[in-house]
């Protein structure tokens, strides 16, 4: 979690002017997390 937070902070430092790119990046990360958790739940429920 700390590495992700520092990565986002460094990403924000590089793009101080373009704050919209950070929002889009966070949205993408959130969508990827949702898809990953959904696939994990499906994979674990398949054997049952």
LINCORMO-V28019 format. One record per pair of residues at least 24 apart in sequence whose C-alpha atoms are under 8 Angstrom apart, sorted by the first residue. I is the first residue (numbers start at 1). J is the second residue. If there is no record, write none. Layout:
i=I j=J
i=I j=J
This chain:
none
